[in-house]
Amino acid sequence: MNLFFKQDTKLIKGCKANERQAQEGLYKLYYADMLRICFRYLKSDDLAHDALSIGFLKVFQHIHTFDAKKGEFGAWIRTVMVRSCIDIGRREARFNETISQDEIEEIFIQPSVLDKLFVEDLLKLIRLLPTATQLVFNLSVIDGYSHKEIGEHLNITESTSRWHLSEAKKQLRTMLASSAIDKPTENIKRR
């Protein structure tokens, strides 16, 4: 049996019994990973920290619904955090429902540009996208949701989801083409 599984099981039992020490242990164990998820989905640090707090509150309030037979705890808590981010992102985003199918186009980013990027650089660029566009991009590209699922989560149409994804790719392509990230000497200096 995995040591992390034993630790999770003990903390989960403690949290179900409303033990503060177990809640603190669970929070410390998952804090960094869950905060990275929140940063990826939300534009500002304040919104990411709000989502993290709301997400952990939901975790502690609903931990009794977690069933280890149905899946891993890490996946369950991640789902709670992503949904908290979606709720906040939906509140912050202004979706435009008047988008025609003609506006949707696929954008190609040169592989040579992508080879020169670091993960932090990409995350910074993604966070520069408009809130609604960033949210759809993360759900589609990073988490693999379909446009139908995104539409259901965000209360938008599938075509609106497609437009936001296309817009995200177009804006990222423009940012990549015109940014200093494209210069490998600057990246080397930063390391």
C-alpha positions, 0 to 999 in steps of 0.5 A, a space after each residue: 500500500 502506498 504511503 501517500 494513500 495511507 496518509 490521505 486515508 488518515 487525513 480524510 477520516 479526520 476531516 470527516 470527523 471535523 478534526 481541525 488538525 486533519 483539515 490543516 494537514 490536508 490543506 498543507 498537503 494539497 495547497 501548492 498543487 491546487 493553487 497552481 490549478 487556480 492560477 492557471 484558470 484565473 487572471 489575478 492572484 486575488 481571484 486564484 486565492 479566492 477560488 482556492 479558499 472557496 474550493 477548500 471550504 467546499 472540500 471540507 463541507 462535502 468531504 463526506 461525499 467522497 467515496 474512495 471506491 469511485 476514484 482517487 482523492 487527488 482527482 476529486 479535490 482537483 475537480 472541486 477546485 476546477 469547478 470553483 475556478 469555473 464559478 469565479 471565472 463565469 462571474 468575471 467573464 463576459 461571454 458574447 453569444 452573438 458569434 457566427 460560425 464564420 468567425 471561428 478559424 484554426 490558428 497554427 503556431 510554428 513549432 520553432 516558436 514553441 520550442 523556445 518557450 518555457 512553461 512560465 512564459 506560456 502561463 503568463 501569456 495565457 493569463 493575459 487573455 480575456 477572462 472568458 477566453 482564458 477559461 475556455 482555453 484552459 478547459 479545452 486545451 489543458 483539461 480536454 473538455 469538449 465544447 459541449 461540456 464547456 458550454 454546459 459548465 459555463 452556460 454558453 453555446 458550443 459555437 461560443 466556446 469554439 469562438 473563444 478557443 479560436 480567439 485564444 489561439 489567435 491572440 496567443 499566436 500574435 503574442 508569441 510572434 511579437 514578444 521577447 520570448 521569441 528571443 532565446 538569449 533572453 530566456 537563457 539569461 533568465 534561467 
